[in-house]
Amino acid sequence: MDVRISPRRLSGVVTPPPSKSLAHRYVIAAALAAGVSTIKNVALSEDVEATLRCMSEFRCRWEWQDESTLKVWGCINRERDRRDLPRLDCGESGSTLRFLIPLALALEGGGVFTGRGRLMERPLEPYFQIFDGQGVSRHLEDGVLTLEGNLWPGEYRLPGNVSSQFFTGLLMALPLLDGPSVVVSTTKLESASYVSMTMGVLARAGVQVRWSPALNGFGIEPGVYTPFEETVEADWSQAAFWYAAIALGGNLRLRGLKGQSAQGDAAVVKHAKKLALTGEVKIDLSDCPDLLPPLAVMAAVRRGTTHFTNAARLRLKESDRLATVARMLKALGGAVSEEEDGLTVYGVSTLPGGTVDGANDHRIVMAAAVAATRCQGSVTIRGAEAVKKSYPNFWRDYEALGGAVHVL
């Protein structure tokens, strides 16, 4: 789907969708509990749908109680009589793939993983290096990854500068084993707030994980997941695009956000304040790389130069997000240079508009849509349907706030 947007400032009240990051974690924790859990305020984005679909392969059961409330029957203590490995279609969800690889080994002795887009090209080496030492067999061919073997208690060492998702996967799986384990970060742990989020969800499900500064890692004892009832808070990652719309002159009020949130992307508030200043600004994205697209849009029209650093991991997302953000801004008339691990954005007074390739990346599409509100001419976005990955109602909300969208 391609859309053409006519420049128009946004105004009104908007509630960002529920946090995709929290929903993934609550669904998995509920599926691992011996009983029935209730999760409220869940939005069925394509990524969350992928996690639900995969957890069903582990014999959990779930149903909708209403349009946003899930009831989940856990898979623990169900009989395991299958002879074949579970087939786990992760869609385009990196979280689903990386969270469930250790769980498949712990629960079923392996699994067959598939995905779409760039998913199966994204790094899995931190897992492979660990599993090779444990005798887990692996085969990756034509986008299909087959793993077979067992997860064992013990020490797990992996780099913290590739993705925090590897840590979350292990922290959720290792309590299922019959002995203690340690997960050590061999580098500084980036996106540490996402691991803290995981620990909070585990605690809500009765599983305790201990952080040890001396180890630069986590201590995990065998634990039992217990059923719970929880409400997913609004998503700061998606709220960041509306913050960008405000910075570009919109008159918006955001509802449903939790001020003291475990979500790392709540950092958009402090970064937006920095971008409201004039002159040279430097923003370190090591703990919140997904904020680059909306922050770059804010930077594009500010009076000054903005340096975004420590964001090399963005090259391994749905698109090479450093390259696609740069192309998006240039297509609209912005000024930007691309570095190995970041971007430098040179603020301009106006953006002429133009045509943007959405690159099958939901965050590029949403960033371009927000940038369009400040353009002089119309903006055409190719592949605008990519928003379904994380924010299925984005275009509905955009139009409700006064955005002028024409489907081509």
KEKE-3310 file (N, C-alpha, C; in steps of 0.2 Angstrom, whole numbers, plus 5000, padded with zeros to 4 digits):
npx = (5004:5003:5004:4999:5003:4996:5003:5000:4998:4997:4984:4976:4970:4978:4980:4994:4997:4997:5011:5022:5034:5032:5020:5025:5033:5024:5015:5023:5028:5015:5012:5021:5017:5009:4994:4980:4981:4978:4979:4978:4974:4980:4987:4984:4997:5007:5019:5016:5006:5014:5021:5011:5006:5017:5019:5008:5012:5020:5010:5002:4987:4976:4964:4954:4946:4939:4940:4953:4958:4967:4966:4976:4981:4993:5007:5015:5017:5009:5007:5020:5021:5025:5034:5041:5049:5044:5037:5040:5034:5040:5037:5041:5047:5060:5061:5052:5059:5072:5069:5062:5071:5080:5069:5063:5073:5073:5060:5056:5067:5072:5068:5060:5063:5056:5055:5051:5055:5070:5072:5078:5091:5096:5107:5112:5123:5128:5120:5123:5137:5136:5128:5135:5145:5137:5133:5122:5114:5113:5106:5105:5097:5091:5083:5077:5079:5085:5086:5092:5093:5098:5095:5106:5109:5120:5135:5133:5140:5140:5140:5136:5133:5126:5112:5100:5090:5095:5099:5086:5080:5087:5086:5072:5071:5080:5076:5068:5075:5084:5094:5105:5110:5121:5121:5132:5137:5149:5153:5149:5133:5121:5105:5100:5089:5079:5081:5080:5066:5062:5066:5057:5044:5046:5047:5034:5028:5032:5045:5062:5076:5093:5103:5121:5133:5146:5149:5145:5133:5119:5111:5103:5090:5082:5065:5047:5035:5021:5003:4996:4988:4988:4990:4995:5005:5005:5014:5030:5039:5031:5024:5034:5034:5023:5028:5038:5029:5024:5035:5037:5028:5015:4999:4997:4991:4995:4989:4988:5001:5014:5023:5034:5042:5047:5051:5064:5063:5056:5065:5063:5058:5067:5077:5070:5069:5082:5083:5075:5083:5094:5109:5123:5121:5123:5118:5117:5113:5114:5106:5094:5091:5080:5074:5079:5073:5061:5068:5077:5069:5064:5077:5079:5073:5077:5086:5102:5115:5114:5121:5120:5124:5133:5125:5126:5120:5107:5109:5105:5091:5074:5076:5092:5094:5101:5105:5092:5085:5093:5091:5078:5077:5084:5077:5066:5071:5080:5096:5109:5122:5129:5137:5148:5143:5132:5122:5123:5114:5109:5101:5088:5078:5066:5057:5056:5048:5043:5046:5046:5054:5047:5054:5050:5049:5042:5045:5052:5042:5032:5040:5042:5029:5026:5036:5031:5021:5027:5032:5034:5028:5018:5020:5025:5023:5030:5025:5017:5009:5017:5017:5008:5016:5019:5010:4996:4985:4989:4988:4974:4974:4982:4975:4964:4969:4970:4978:4981:4978:4980:4976:4985)
npy = (4994:5011:5028:5045:5060:5075:5090:5094:5100:5091:5088:5086:5072:5057:5040:5030:5013:4998:4992:4983:4976:4973:4965:4954:4948:4946:4937:4925:4922:4919:4908:4899:4896:4886:4886:4898:4913:4931:4944:4960:4974:4971:4973:4966:4966:4962:4956:4952:4943:4934:4929:4923:4913:4905:4901:4893:4882:4876:4870:4878:4887:4899:4913:4926:4937:4949:4962:4966:4959:4945:4928:4915:4899:4889:4880:4872:4856:4849:4835:4828:4822:4822:4818:4824:4840:4856:4867:4884:4898:4913:4925:4942:4945:4949:4948:4938:4927:4927:4926:4914:4903:4898:4893:4883:4874:4870:4866:4857:4851:4857:4865:4870:4884:4898:4912:4929:4942:4950:4943:4930:4933:4940:4943:4928:4923:4924:4915:4903:4901:4898:4886:4877:4873:4865:4854:4856:4853:4862:4869:4879:4884:4891:4900:4893:4888:4874:4867:4856:4848:4849:4861:4866:4868:4880:4890:4904:4914:4929:4942:4959:4969:4966:4962:4964:4955:4942:4940:4941:4930:4919:4922:4919:4906:4898:4897:4886:4874:4861:4865:4878:4893:4905:4920:4929:4945:4949:4961:4978:4979:4983:4992:4989:4992:4985:4972:4973:4976:4963:4956:4961:4957:4943:4942:4946:4934:4926:4922:4923:4933:4937:4951:4953:4964:4961:4950:4955:4950:4939:4929:4914:4904:4888:4889:4891:4896:4906:4908:4924:4941:4954:4971:4978:4991:5007:5010:5017:5017:5018:5030:5039:5044:5052:5062:5067:5073:5083:5091:5095:5105:5101:5100:5091:5079:5066:5051:5038:5034:5028:5036:5032:5021:5005:5004:5007:5016:5027:5036:5045:5057:5065:5066:5073:5085:5090:5091:5102:5113:5125:5124:5113:5096:5080:5064:5049:5033:5020:5013:5015:5012:5011:5023:5031:5034:5043:5053:5058:5064:5074:5081:5085:5097:5106:5120:5118:5106:5088:5074:5057:5043:5027:5017:5006:4994:4996:4993:4980:4978:4978:4984:4991:5002:5014:5017:5018:5028:5039:5040:5042:5055:5063:5061:5069:5081:5084:5086:5076:5065:5049:5038:5025:5020:5028:5043:5060:5074:5088:5102:5110:5124:5121:5107:5101:5090:5074:5058:5043:5028:5015:5004:4992:4993:4997:5007:5017:5020:5026:5037:5044:5048:5057:5067:5072:5081:5093:5097:5106:5102:5088:5071:5056:5039:5023:5007:5008:4999:4993:4997:4988:4979:4983:4994:4993:5002:5014:5023:5025:5032:5043:5050:5053:5063:5073:5072:5071:5059:5050:5035:5027)
npz = (5000:4995:5001:5000:5008:5013:5018:5035:5051:5066:5078:5094:5105:5109:5112:5114:5107:5116:5125:5115:5118:5132:5130:5123:5133:5144:5138:5135:5148:5154:5147:5151:5164:5177:5175:5174:5166:5165:5153:5151:5140:5127:5111:5095:5086:5072:5077:5090:5087:5081:5092:5100:5091:5091:5104:5105:5099:5109:5116:5124:5128:5122:5122:5116:5128:5127:5115:5118:5129:5135:5139:5145:5145:5153:5147:5155:5163:5154:5145:5135:5121:5108:5093:5083:5080:5086:5075:5072:5067:5066:5060:5056:5068:5078:5092:5095:5089:5095:5109:5110:5106:5116:5124:5117:5116:5130:5133:5123:5117:5106:5090:5075:5066:5057:5047:5040:5028:5033:5044:5047:5043:5053:5067:5076:5082:5095:5102:5095:5097:5111:5111:5103:5111:5120:5113:5105:5090:5075:5060:5047:5033:5018:5025:5035:5051:5060:5076:5088:5103:5120:5133:5146:5164:5170:5166:5156:5144:5135:5123:5127:5118:5106:5106:5118:5118:5117:5131:5137:5132:5137:5151:5153:5150:5157:5171:5171:5171:5180:5189:5196:5186:5178:5169:5160:5155:5143:5138:5140:5145:5133:5130:5142:5150:5144:5148:5162:5161:5158:5169:5178:5173:5175:5189:5192:5188:5198:5197:5202:5197:5199:5199:5197:5201:5203:5195:5183:5178:5178:5191:5192:5198:5199:5196:5197:5187:5190:5188:5184:5184:5174:5167:5151:5149:5140:5125:5124:5114:5102:5106:5104:5091:5091:5100:5092:5082:5090:5092:5079:5078:5081:5090:5102:5114:5125:5131:5143:5146:5156:5168:5177:5170:5165:5152:5141:5130:5135:5137:5127:5131:5138:5128:5118:5125:5124:5111:5108:5111:5104:5093:5094:5097:5106:5105:5113:5108:5114:5123:5119:5104:5095:5095:5086:5072:5075:5083:5074:5064:5072:5074:5061:5058:5067:5074:5072:5074:5075:5083:5082:5091:5094:5088:5080:5080:5074:5060:5059:5060:5054:5043:5036:5047:5050:5037:5030:5037:5035:5021:5020:5026:5017:5005:5008:5008:5018:5028:5030:5036:5035:5047:5053:5065:5068:5065:5058:5059:5050:5054:5045:5039:5032:5025:5009:5005:4996:4990:4999:5002:5011:5015:5020:5034:5049:5057:5049:5041:5049:5054:5043:5040:5051:5048:5037:5041:5043:5030:5015:5003:4996:5003:4998:5003:5001:5003:5015:5023:5032:5045:5052:5058:5071:5075:5072:5070:5067:5055:5056:5069:5065:5055:5063:5071:5062:5051:5034:5023:5008:5000:4988)
capx = (5000:5007:5000:5001:5001:4997:5006:4995:5000:4992:4981:4971:4972:4980:4983:4998:4995:5000:5018:5024:5039:5029:5016:5029:5035:5019:5012:5028:5027:5009:5012:5025:5014:5004:4987:4977:4983:4974:4983:4973:4976:4985:4985:4987:5001:5010:5024:5013:5003:5019:5023:5005:5006:5023:5018:5003:5016:5022:5004:4998:4981:4974:4958:4952:4940:4936:4945:4960:4960:4969:4966:4981:4982:5000:5009:5019:5014:5006:5011:5024:5021:5027:5040:5044:5051:5039:5038:5039:5034:5041:5035:5047:5048:5066:5060:5049:5064:5077:5066:5060:5076:5081:5063:5062:5078:5072:5054:5055:5073:5074:5063:5062:5061:5056:5053:5050:5059:5077:5073:5083:5098:5098:5113:5111:5129:5129:5117:5126:5143:5135:5125:5140:5148:5133:5131:5116:5115:5110:5106:5102:5097:5085:5079:5075:5084:5083:5090:5090:5097:5095:5098:5108:5111:5127:5137:5132:5143:5138:5142:5130:5132:5123:5105:5098:5085:5098:5098:5079:5078:5090:5083:5066:5071:5084:5073:5064:5080:5084:5099:5106:5114:5123:5122:5137:5139:5156:5154:5144:5126:5117:5098:5099:5082:5074:5083:5076:5059:5061:5066:5050:5039:5048:5045:5027:5026:5035:5052:5067:5082:5097:5109:5127:5138:5153:5149:5142:5128:5113:5111:5096:5089:5076:5059:5040:5030:5014:4998:4995:4984:4992:4988:5000:5005:5005:5021:5034:5042:5026:5023:5040:5032:5019:5032:5041:5024:5023:5041:5037:5023:5008:4996:4995:4991:4996:4986:4990:5008:5017:5029:5040:5041:5053:5053:5069:5061:5053:5070:5062:5056:5073:5080:5066:5070:5088:5082:5072:5088:5098:5116:5126:5118:5125:5113:5119:5107:5116:5101:5087:5092:5074:5071:5082:5069:5057:5072:5080:5064:5065:5083:5079:5071:5079:5092:5108:5118:5113:5125:5117:5130:5132:5118:5127:5115:5102:5110:5103:5084:5070:5080:5098:5090:5105:5104:5086:5083:5097:5088:5071:5077:5087:5071:5061:5075:5084:5103:5111:5127:5129:5143:5148:5138:5127:5120:5124:5108:5110:5095:5086:5072:5060:5058:5051:5043:5045:5044:5050:5053:5046:5059:5047:5051:5037:5047:5053:5035:5029:5044:5041:5022:5027:5040:5026:5017:5032:5035:5030:5024:5016:5025:5022:5027:5029:5025:5014:5006:5022:5015:5005:5020:5019:5005:4991:4980:4993:4984:4968:4975:4985:4969:4959:4973:4970:4982:4978:4981:4976:4979:4986)
capy = (5000:5017:5033:5052:5064:5082:5093:5097:5099:5086:5091:5082:5068:5051:5035:5025:5007:4994:4990:4977:4973:4970:4960:4948:4945:4943:4931:4920:4920:4916:4902:4895:4895:4881:4888:4902:4920:4936:4949:4965:4979:4968:4974:4961:4968:4956:4953:4949:4938:4928:4925:4919:4908:4900:4898:4888:4876:4873:4867:4883:4888:4906:4915:4933:4938:4954:4964:4968:4955:4938:4923:4911:4893:4888:4873:4868:4850:4846:4829:4829:4815:4823:4815:4829:4846:4861:4872:4890:4903:4920:4931:4946:4947:4947:4947:4931:4922:4926:4924:4907:4898:4894:4890:4877:4868:4869:4863:4852:4848:4860:4867:4872:4891:4901:4919:4933:4948:4950:4940:4924:4935:4944:4939:4923:4920:4923:4908:4898:4900:4894:4880:4873:4870:4861:4849:4857:4853:4867:4869:4885:4884:4894:4904:4888:4886:4869:4866:4850:4847:4851:4867:4863:4873:4881:4897:4906:4920:4931:4949:4963:4974:4964:4963:4962:4950:4935:4939:4939:4923:4914:4923:4916:4898:4894:4894:4879:4869:4858:4868:4885:4895:4911:4923:4934:4949:4949:4968:4982:4977:4989:4991:4986:4993:4979:4966:4975:4974:4955:4954:4963:4952:4937:4943:4946:4927:4922:4919:4929:4933:4942:4954:4953:4968:4958:4945:4958:4946:4937:4923:4911:4898:4884:4892:4889:4901:4905:4912:4931:4945:4960:4975:4980:4999:5010:5009:5023:5017:5021:5037:5043:5047:5058:5067:5070:5077:5089:5095:5098:5110:5098:5101:5084:5077:5059:5048:5031:5032:5027:5040:5028:5015:5001:5004:5011:5021:5033:5041:5050:5064:5069:5068:5078:5092:5092:5093:5108:5118:5127:5122:5106:5091:5073:5059:5042:5028:5013:5010:5016:5013:5011:5030:5035:5037:5049:5058:5060:5068:5081:5084:5087:5104:5110:5125:5115:5099:5083:5068:5051:5039:5021:5014:5002:4988:4997:4990:4973:4978:4976:4987:4994:5008:5020:5019:5020:5034:5044:5040:5045:5062:5066:5061:5074:5087:5085:5086:5071:5061:5042:5036:5018:5018:5033:5048:5067:5077:5095:5105:5114:5127:5118:5101:5102:5084:5070:5051:5039:5020:5013:4999:4986:4995:5001:5014:5021:5023:5031:5043:5048:5051:5062:5072:5075:5086:5099:5097:5111:5099:5082:5066:5049:5034:5017:5001:5011:4994:4990:4999:4983:4975:4986:4999:4992:5007:5020:5027:5028:5038:5049:5054:5056:5069:5079:5070:5070:5053:5047:5029:5027)
capz = (5000:4995:5003:4999:5013:5012:5024:5039:5058:5069:5085:5097:5110:5106:5116:5110:5108:5122:5123:5111:5122:5137:5128:5121:5139:5148:5135:5136:5156:5156:5144:5155:5171:5178:5177:5169:5167:5161:5151:5148:5135:5122:5104:5091:5081:5069:5081:5096:5085:5080:5098:5102:5087:5092:5111:5104:5097:5115:5119:5128:5124:5123:5119:5118:5132:5123:5110:5121:5135:5133:5144:5143:5149:5153:5144:5159:5166:5149:5142:5129:5117:5101:5091:5079:5083:5085:5069:5075:5062:5070:5056:5056:5075:5081:5099:5095:5087:5100:5115:5110:5104:5122:5127:5113:5119:5137:5133:5117:5114:5099:5086:5068:5066:5051:5047:5034:5027:5035:5051:5048:5042:5059:5071:5081:5084:5102:5104:5092:5101:5117:5110:5100:5117:5123:5109:5102:5083:5071:5053:5044:5026:5015:5029:5040:5056:5064:5082:5092:5109:5127:5137:5153:5169:5170:5165:5149:5143:5128:5122:5128:5113:5100:5107:5124:5117:5119:5138:5139:5130:5142:5158:5153:5149:5162:5177:5169:5172:5187:5193:5195:5181:5178:5163:5161:5149:5142:5137:5143:5142:5130:5131:5149:5152:5142:5153:5168:5160:5158:5176:5181:5171:5178:5196:5192:5187:5203:5196:5203:5194:5203:5195:5201:5198:5203:5189:5177:5175:5182:5194:5191:5202:5196:5198:5195:5184:5193:5185:5186:5180:5173:5161:5147:5149:5133:5122:5124:5107:5098:5108:5102:5085:5093:5103:5086:5079:5094:5091:5073:5078:5082:5097:5104:5121:5125:5136:5145:5147:5163:5169:5179:5166:5164:5145:5139:5126:5139:5136:5122:5134:5139:5122:5115:5128:5122:5104:5108:5112:5098:5093:5093:5102:5105:5109:5114:5108:5115:5127:5116:5097:5091:5095:5081:5067:5077:5085:5068:5062:5076:5072:5054:5057:5073:5073:5075:5072:5080:5082:5085:5091:5097:5085:5075:5080:5069:5054:5059:5061:5049:5037:5039:5049:5049:5030:5028:5040:5031:5014:5021:5027:5011:5001:5010:5008:5024:5027:5035:5034:5039:5050:5054:5070:5069:5060:5060:5056:5050:5054:5040:5041:5029:5021:5003:5003:4991:4990:5003:5002:5018:5016:5024:5041:5052:5060:5044:5038:5054:5055:5037:5041:5055:5045:5032:5044:5042:5024:5011:4998:4998:5004:4996:5006:4998:5008:5021:5027:5036:5052:5055:5062:5078:5077:5066:5070:5066:5050:5059:5073:5061:5052:5068:5073:5057:5045:5027:5020:5002:4998:4980)
cpx = (5004:5002:5003:4998:5002:4999:5000:4997:4994:4990:4976:4974:4973:4983:4987:4996:4999:5007:5019:5029:5036:5024:5019:5030:5030:5016:5017:5027:5021:5009:5016:5022:5009:4998:4985:4979:4979:4979:4978:4977:4982:4982:4988:4991:5004:5015:5021:5009:5008:5021:5017:5005:5012:5022:5012:5006:5019:5016:5001:4992:4979:4968:4957:4946:4936:4941:4952:4962:4961:4969:4971:4981:4989:5001:5013:5014:5009:5010:5014:5025:5023:5033:5044:5045:5045:5041:5036:5040:5034:5039:5041:5049:5055:5065:5057:5055:5069:5075:5065:5065:5078:5075:5062:5067:5076:5065:5053:5061:5075:5067:5065:5059:5061:5054:5052:5055:5066:5078:5078:5090:5100:5103:5110:5117:5130:5126:5121:5133:5142:5133:5130:5144:5144:5131:5125:5117:5111:5111:5102:5102:5090:5080:5075:5080:5081:5088:5087:5095:5094:5099:5100:5110:5118:5129:5136:5135:5142:5139:5135:5129:5129:5115:5104:5093:5088:5098:5091:5078:5081:5087:5076:5066:5075:5081:5069:5069:5080:5090:5101:5110:5116:5124:5126:5137:5146:5158:5149:5137:5122:5110:5096:5092:5077:5075:5079:5069:5057:5061:5060:5045:5040:5046:5038:5024:5029:5042:5057:5073:5087:5102:5115:5132:5145:5154:5148:5137:5123:5114:5103:5095:5083:5070:5053:5037:5023:5009:4998:4990:4987:4989:4994:5000:5006:5013:5024:5037:5037:5025:5028:5038:5028:5023:5036:5036:5023:5029:5041:5031:5016:5006:4993:4995:4991:4993:4989:4997:5010:5023:5035:5040:5048:5055:5058:5068:5057:5059:5069:5060:5062:5077:5076:5067:5077:5088:5078:5077:5091:5105:5117:5123:5121:5120:5116:5113:5109:5110:5094:5088:5086:5071:5074:5077:5065:5062:5076:5076:5064:5071:5083:5078:5073:5085:5098:5110:5117:5117:5122:5123:5128:5126:5120:5123:5109:5103:5107:5095:5080:5073:5087:5096:5094:5104:5097:5083:5087:5093:5081:5072:5080:5081:5066:5065:5079:5092:5106:5117:5127:5136:5142:5143:5133:5125:5122:5118:5109:5103:5094:5079:5066:5062:5053:5046:5046:5043:5049:5049:5053:5051:5057:5048:5046:5039:5049:5047:5032:5033:5043:5034:5022:5030:5035:5022:5021:5034:5031:5026:5022:5021:5021:5026:5025:5029:5022:5011:5011:5021:5011:5009:5020:5013:5000:4986:4983:4990:4978:4969:4978:4979:4965:4963:4973:4974:4978:4981:4977:4980:4979:4984)
cpy = (5006:5023:5040:5056:5071:5085:5096:5095:5095:5090:5086:5077:5061:5046:5030:5018:5003:4992:4983:4973:4970:4964:4953:4944:4942:4937:4925:4918:4917:4909:4897:4893:4889:4883:4893:4909:4925:4942:4954:4970:4976:4970:4969:4964:4961:4952:4949:4943:4932:4925:4921:4913:4902:4897:4892:4881:4872:4870:4872:4884:4895:4908:4922:4933:4944:4956:4966:4964:4947:4934:4917:4905:4890:4881:4869:4862:4847:4840:4831:4823:4816:4820:4820:4835:4851:4865:4879:4896:4910:4926:4935:4949:4944:4945:4939:4926:4921:4924:4916:4902:4895:4890:4883:4872:4866:4864:4857:4849:4851:4862:4869:4879:4894:4908:4922:4938:4946:4946:4935:4926:4939:4940:4934:4920:4919:4917:4903:4896:4896:4887:4875:4869:4865:4855:4849:4857:4859:4867:4874:4885:4886:4897:4899:4886:4880:4868:4860:4849:4849:4857:4864:4869:4874:4889:4898:4913:4922:4939:4953:4968:4972:4965:4960:4956:4943:4934:4937:4932:4918:4915:4920:4908:4895:4893:4888:4873:4867:4860:4875:4887:4902:4914:4929:4938:4950:4956:4972:4980:4983:4987:4988:4987:4988:4973:4967:4974:4967:4953:4956:4959:4945:4937:4943:4939:4923:4919:4925:4928:4938:4944:4955:4958:4965:4953:4949:4954:4944:4930:4920:4904:4894:4888:4889:4895:4900:4910:4919:4935:4952:4964:4978:4988:5001:5010:5016:5023:5020:5029:5042:5047:5053:5063:5070:5075:5083:5094:5098:5103:5107:5100:5095:5083:5069:5056:5040:5029:5032:5031:5036:5022:5011:5001:5009:5017:5027:5038:5047:5057:5068:5071:5073:5085:5094:5094:5100:5114:5119:5125:5115:5102:5084:5069:5052:5037:5021:5010:5011:5017:5014:5018:5034:5038:5043:5055:5061:5065:5075:5085:5088:5095:5108:5115:5122:5109:5094:5077:5063:5046:5032:5017:5009:4996:4989:4995:4983:4973:4976:4979:4989:5001:5014:5022:5022:5026:5040:5045:5044:5053:5066:5066:5067:5081:5089:5085:5081:5067:5055:5040:5028:5016:5024:5038:5055:5071:5085:5099:5110:5118:5124:5112:5101:5096:5080:5063:5047:5032:5018:5007:4993:4987:4999:5007:5019:5024:5028:5037:5047:5052:5057:5068:5075:5081:5093:5101:5103:5108:5092:5077:5059:5044:5027:5011:5003:5005:4991:4992:4993:4979:4977:4990:4998:4998:5014:5025:5030:5033:5044:5053:5057:5062:5074:5077:5069:5065:5051:5041:5029:5020)
cpz = (5000:4997:5001:5004:5012:5018:5028:5046:5061:5076:5087:5103:5107:5112:5112:5111:5114:5120:5120:5115:5128:5136:5127:5128:5143:5144:5136:5144:5157:5153:5147:5162:5171:5180:5172:5171:5163:5160:5148:5144:5131:5115:5100:5085:5078:5073:5087:5093:5083:5087:5101:5098:5089:5099:5110:5102:5103:5119:5124:5124:5126:5119:5121:5122:5129:5118:5112:5127:5133:5139:5141:5148:5148:5150:5149:5162:5160:5147:5136:5125:5110:5099:5087:5083:5082:5079:5072:5070:5066:5066:5054:5063:5077:5088:5099:5094:5093:5107:5115:5108:5111:5125:5123:5115:5126:5137:5129:5115:5107:5096:5079:5067:5059:5052:5040:5034:5029:5041:5051:5046:5048:5063:5076:5084:5091:5105:5101:5095:5107:5116:5107:5106:5121:5119:5106:5094:5080:5064:5050:5036:5023:5020:5034:5045:5060:5070:5086:5097:5115:5130:5144:5158:5169:5169:5158:5149:5135:5128:5123:5123:5106:5101:5114:5124:5119:5127:5140:5138:5135:5149:5159:5153:5155:5169:5177:5171:5179:5191:5192:5189:5182:5171:5163:5154:5148:5140:5141:5140:5140:5130:5137:5151:5150:5146:5159:5167:5161:5165:5180:5180:5175:5186:5197:5192:5193:5202:5197:5200:5197:5199:5200:5198:5198:5197:5182:5173:5180:5185:5194:5194:5198:5200:5195:5193:5187:5189:5188:5182:5180:5167:5158:5147:5141:5131:5121:5117:5102:5100:5106:5096:5086:5096:5097:5083:5083:5092:5084:5072:5079:5089:5099:5112:5121:5131:5137:5146:5154:5164:5172:5176:5165:5156:5144:5135:5129:5139:5131:5125:5135:5133:5118:5118:5125:5114:5103:5109:5105:5099:5092:5099:5100:5109:5108:5114:5110:5119:5124:5108:5093:5091:5089:5075:5070:5079:5079:5064:5065:5075:5066:5053:5063:5071:5076:5072:5077:5078:5086:5085:5094:5095:5080:5074:5075:5062:5053:5061:5055:5042:5041:5041:5049:5042:5028:5031:5036:5024:5015:5022:5021:5006:5002:5010:5014:5023:5032:5032:5039:5041:5051:5060:5072:5063:5062:5055:5056:5049:5049:5042:5038:5026:5015:5002:4998:4992:4994:5002:5009:5020:5020:5031:5044:5054:5055:5041:5043:5055:5049:5037:5045:5052:5040:5035:5044:5035:5020:5006:5001:4999:5002:5000:5003:5003:5015:5025:5032:5044:5055:5060:5070:5080:5071:5065:5069:5061:5053:5064:5070:5058:5057:5071:5068:5051:5039:5023:5014:5000:4990:4977)
residu = (MET:ASP:VAL:ARG:ILE:SER:PRO:ARG:ARG:LEU:SER:GLY:VAL:VAL:THR:PRO:PRO:PRO:SER:LYS:SER:LEU:ALA:HIS:ARG:TYR:VAL:ILE:ALA:ALA:ALA:LEU:ALA:ALA:GLY:VAL:SER:THR:ILE:LYS:ASN:VAL:ALA:LEU:SER:GLU:ASP:VAL:GLU:ALA:THR:LEU:ARG:CYS:MET:SER:GLU:PHE:ARG:CYS:ARG:TRP:GLU:TRP:GLN:ASP:GLU:SER:THR:LEU:LYS:VAL:TRP:GLY:CYS:ILE:ASN:ARG:GLU:ARG:ASP:ARG:ARG:ASP:LEU:PRO:ARG:LEU:ASP:CYS:GLY:GLU:SER:GLY:SER:THR:LEU:ARG:PHE:LEU:ILE:PRO:LEU:ALA:LEU:ALA:LEU:GLU:GLY:GLY:GLY:VAL:PHE:THR:GLY:ARG:GLY:ARG:LEU:MET:GLU:ARG:PRO:LEU:GLU:PRO:TYR:PHE:GLN:ILE:PHE:ASP:GLY:GLN:GLY:VAL:SER:ARG:HIS:LEU:GLU:ASP:GLY:VAL:LEU:THR:LEU:GLU:GLY:ASN:LEU:TRP:PRO:GLY:GLU:TYR:ARG:LEU:PRO:GLY:ASN:VAL:SER:SER:GLN:PHE:PHE:THR:GLY:LEU:LEU:MET:ALA:LEU:PRO:LEU:LEU:ASP:GLY:PRO:SER:VAL:VAL:VAL:SER:THR:THR:LYS:LEU:GLU:SER:ALA:SER:TYR:VAL:SER:MET:THR:MET:GLY:VAL:LEU:ALA:ARG:ALA:GLY:VAL:GLN:VAL:ARG:TRP:SER:PRO:ALA:LEU:ASN:GLY:PHE:GLY:ILE:GLU:PRO:GLY:VAL:TYR:THR:PRO:PHE:GLU:GLU:THR:VAL:GLU:ALA:ASP:TRP:SER:GLN:ALA:ALA:PHE:TRP:TYR:ALA:ALA:ILE:ALA:LEU:GLY:GLY:ASN:LEU:ARG:LEU:ARG:GLY:LEU:LYS:GLY:GLN:SER:ALA:GLN:GLY:ASP:ALA:ALA:VAL:VAL:LYS:HIS:ALA:LYS:LYS:LEU:ALA:LEU:THR:GLY:GLU:VAL:LYS:ILE:ASP:LEU:SER:ASP:CYS:PRO:ASP:LEU:LEU:PRO:PRO:LEU:ALA:VAL:MET:ALA:ALA:VAL:ARG:ARG:GLY:THR:THR:HIS:PHE:THR:ASN:ALA:ALA:ARG:LEU:ARG:LEU:LYS:GLU:SER:ASP:ARG:LEU:ALA:THR:VAL:ALA:ARG:MET:LEU:LYS:ALA:LEU:GLY:GLY:ALA:VAL:SER:GLU:GLU:GLU:ASP:GLY:LEU:THR:VAL:TYR:GLY:VAL:SER:THR:LEU:PRO:GLY:GLY:THR:VAL:ASP:GLY:ALA:ASN:ASP:HIS:ARG:ILE:VAL:MET:ALA:ALA:ALA:VAL:ALA:ALA:THR:ARG:CYS:GLN:GLY:SER:VAL:THR:ILE:ARG:GLY:ALA:GLU:ALA:VAL:LYS:LYS:SER:TYR:PRO:ASN:PHE:TRP:ARG:ASP:TYR:GLU:ALA:LEU:GLY:GLY:ALA:VAL:HIS:VAL:LEU)
# end
